[in-house]
Amino acid sequence: MYDLLDRLSIVEASAFVAAPLAAMTLAQLGAEVIRVDMIGGGLDYNRWPLSKETGRSLYWAGLNKGKKSVAVNLRDPRGRELVQTLATRPGDDAGILLTNFAGLPWLSQEVLEEKRADAISVAVKGSPDGSPAVDYTINCAVGYPHLTGPDTTPVNNVLPAWDVGCGLHAALAIVASVDRRKRTGKGGRAEVALSDVAMAMVGNMGQIGEVQRNGVDRGPIGNDLYGAFGRDFATSDGRRVMISAITVKQWKGLCRVAGIEQTVAGLESALGADFSDEGQRFEWRKVLFALIEKWCGDNSLDAVGAALTEAGVTWGPYQTVGQMLADDWRASEKNPLFQTVTHPEVGEVLTPGSPIDFRSLERLPVAPAPALGQHTDQVLAEALGLDSGAIGKLHDDGIVAGAV
């Protein structure tokens, strides 16, 4: 957590991954994020995984750290009016809405601008035409599942990578929109579509050009690293290690510690190959893999790792989340990214703050996710200036609710 954006105040009306991640990214940089949810919880409030002890969502707790929670009856016009008022309240660093409910008329830019002419809204969408989509229905459409796995059966990626990329783009869109408003006095709406993020990245990685210019629609290669030397290998103690020798220095270091320098030189001569070239290492990878397979198979993971580290070769052990927590200091409090935090609804969890390390700034304590409705009264009083009587009537009328 940092306080770099501590003047910024954002209203979030969202669910699932991309938009909540965008808001949390800004909250971890110091912004005030007021998340509004339906009384009783929104679409993602009870999403798996759940805490065995409390039954509450570890997923929801993970994506809402550092936010304020307001519970509102969004079906009632008075509840919608409260959200609109929150999202358009005055101030140079307020009047900002983040949502993935892009199709709701009452959250449209036109409605917001009726209340504040320079209102800013950022909307996360599935496809640019507004049709619904989630990460998995986008991922299947961009070709990557056909590149994943050992055969021609498409394999999904369990990480919702396009949600992550979309969320970070949405956070950037907010910062850019606020900067523009300060310079020009103009607000406006920015939209970020999951499919645009995904298809842009396919283009950025050269794969659109590969099809159009080379006529190649690449197939799956398992765990092989495309265009370079890299793959997973089994060690003598039943573990697996990913080895990647991308540079000439790394390749020479790998050959040295594996004791295959002379054999590789002989192969180069026999095949007329030059393995100092990254592309040729990829083309002849099956021949070269056999040499590394034997070396790894004769040594333990610790021995292989120590040798690769000494040689400056990039590598990593395959490990479950449990193994990562048990064995990897990067997923522990030894890493300043993490602190053990007690979340109101799920208990004590090793919790990350912002993955950005501002070296000249001290990290602040990692804030937990709020309980649903925890800040309802505080926000109504401080942000909207409502007195206790007005807030009490909203409670009595079922328009808002506090934490249960």
C-alpha angles and dihedrals in degrees: 000000000000135000098226094117098033093133093056120097121190131182113214124199106174151105142214121020121315103053096036089049091051091053094044091050089058093042090056088055090055105270120140106242117191109195114199119202137172114269105269093028138293132260095292100037095102099030119140140293096064130190109257091215101046104018090229124133117271086188093059091045091050096054099042104053116147096012133123116237125217120181113209136170096244092183092066119079089226091057092049090049090055091053092047091050092049091049093050103037115137127267136094091257098038133065093080127134127189116189145152091199087090095154097058108110093210090060095047120128090243092058092046092050090055086066098035122013094207097044117149124214130175116196126195112209138180099230127002092251089060096253113145123260140155130207094269095051089050096044092055090055100053101061102250098113087058088057094048126085134020100286144025096284107106113247121202122222110239091212110082090226096168091053088053094047092045092050093052091048089051091052089051090049090057094050091047092047092051091049091050092049091052091052100040107017090237127126125186144149128287122193127200117191123201091222092051092052092048098044092044089056092049086056094043091054091055097249097119088052090047091060097039100043102028101030090230123139098186121226132213120290101180113228094340115125107241115240096002143054112283141116144134119277133191120238128211093258095057098263129121129226132195112222123190122182104180103153127057089245091054092047093051090046091052092050091049098051092041090052094233102117096112093043091051091048089052091050091051090054095045095045098037087237134143110213092187083079112085094213093053091050086057095046092052094035097122091059092046094043090062090061094050091044090060094047094049091044090056094051139055123248091253092052093046092047094049092050094048092048091051089051094048093242118149112241143149137192121243106240139164120240087259092053090047091055092045100043113018117082090199088071096051141070088273083079111069088221091075136063130167105248132183109227115203095234105031108029131229117358136164098251133194125222123197113328088216111099110207097193096201094050131074116236115241122220115286109254120223126233111268127245111256108276093005094136101033097113094038093053094045090051101040102032100034100025095233117162125229093263094055091045092049091053091052088054092047091050092050093243095122137015137196131220115305 
